Amino acid sequence: MKKNDEIILNITDYTVEGSGVGKYEGMAVFVPLTATGDTARVKILKVKKAYAFGKLIETTKKSNCRTENDCSAFSRCGGCAFRHISYEAELKAKELRAYETVKRIGGVDLKPQPIIFDKENRYRNKAQYPISQEGKVGFFATHSHRIIPCGDCLLQPEVFKDITEKIEKWIEYYKISIYNEEEHKGLLRHIFIRLAEATGEIMVALVINGESLPFDRELILALKNTVGEKVKSIQININTRDTNVIMGEKCVTLYGTDYITDILCGVKIRLSPLSFYQVNRVMAEKLYLKVAEYGEVENKTVLDLYCGAGTIGLSLARKAKKVIGVEIVPEAIKDAKFNAKANNIENAEFYCDDATSFAEKTSLKPDVVIVDPPRKGLTAELIQTITEKYSPERVVYVSCDVGTFARDIKKFGEKGYRLAEYTPADLFPKTAHCENIAKLIKE
Ligand code: SAH
C-alpha cells in the first residue's frame, strides 16, 4: 500500500479520535467519517510503519449505524466526530471502547455497566468562538486555526446563536478590528459565552488584545435587546500575549455582575469567565451521583484530588464527615472556597497544590479517595501514595481518557485494588470523548 492508492476497506472499529478503522493487508487504516459496518472506497493519504491514513471516496455498502448528518459544518469543523452515525451506535461504540481498552491495557476482562447519557444535542453550557478576519464567528477546523463559520452549532444552546449573530452585526457596523494571530495585531480575539442552566443566567466575555473595547455601550444595549434580563454579566477579558491560550488573566466587567450562578447537585456554584466548570451540566450531575454511589461516603473523610472548583467534593459534603479538595490552579481553589462558604458547607477544606506532592506530605487520613485527573492520568508515585500510605477502603476514579485510565487500573491492581465496577458516562455526545468512572476496592 502506498500514497494515492485506492483500496476497498471494511470498517470494523473507531479510533480514539472517532475515525473509522479497517484492516488492509494486515495494516490498520484510519478513515474519518466512516462507520463500523461500512464498506468504503478509500484513497490512501499517508502510510506509516504500522498504520495508514485514508480519505473516504464513497461508501459502497452503507452501515446500518449511519444516519443523516444534520449540520452543514460537520466534517470541516473540528467539533464533532459522530454526526453521521446514530446516537445509539455512538453510545455502543463508546461502551465497547471502554471494555476493550480496560481489557487490553488494564488487563481486566470486565464488561462496563451500561453507559449513562442524557440529551445528545445542545448540552454544552460554554463556548469560546474564534472570529475570522471577515468578522464571522465560528470554530476551528480539525488540527488547524482556519475558522469555519458555525451558524447555529447544535452542541450549544440556541441562545448562543442569537448572541453571536448580534455580535457579528456589531462588529460589522462599528468596524471592530479583529485580532490576527500571525501578526499579533488587531483587537477582538474570541467570544466567550457561558450559560448557567439551572438559573438561566448568561455571561458574555469578549477576549481582546487591548485594554478597552470601543462601542461597548452599543454592544451592551444590543445584547440586552436580544437576550433580555438573562444577560447578567458582560465582560472583557484582556489577553495581549502572543499565545494561542484563549483567555488572559484579567477580566473587567462592563455590565452587570462579575459572575453568574449555576446550581449543581443542589450546590450553588459561582462562575467567572476563568472558572473551570463541567461543560455538560446535566451529565455532570449524573456523573457526580455515580461518584457518590461508588464512594459510599456517608460519615467518611473524603479526599477529592484534582478537584477543580470543588464541585465533586461539595456535592458530597452534606453526606460525608469531611471533604478535602486539592487542585493546582489557584483561581479554581478560590472558587471552591467561595462556593463552600456560599453554601454554608463547613466540613470542606481546599488546598492549592500538585496532587502527587500534596498526597505525599499531608498527614490527613482519608477513608475514600476520589481522583479526576486530566488526560495524562495519575503519576505512579500518587498511586503508590494512595495505596500504601492511605490504603483507603475504596478509590473512585473519574477519567476523561480511557487509555491512561486502563493503564492506572492495572497499577492499582498490582497494589491490591480490584476494579469492582466501572461505568462510561457520555458527557460529550457527538465527539469522540467519553468519561469513565470506576470503583476500586481494597482486597
Ligand atoms: N473534578 C473537577 C475537575 C476535573 S478536571 C470537576 O469535576 O469539575 C482536572 C483538574 O485537575 C483540572 O481542574 C486541573 O486544573 C487539575 N490539575 C491538573 N494537573 C494537576 C496536578 N498536578 N495536581 C492537581 N490538580 C491538577
Residues whose N, C-alpha, C, O or C-beta is under 5 A from the ligand:
A	BS01	SAH	F276 Q278 Y306 C307 G308 T311 I312 V326 E327 I328 V329 D353 D354 A355 D372 P373 P374
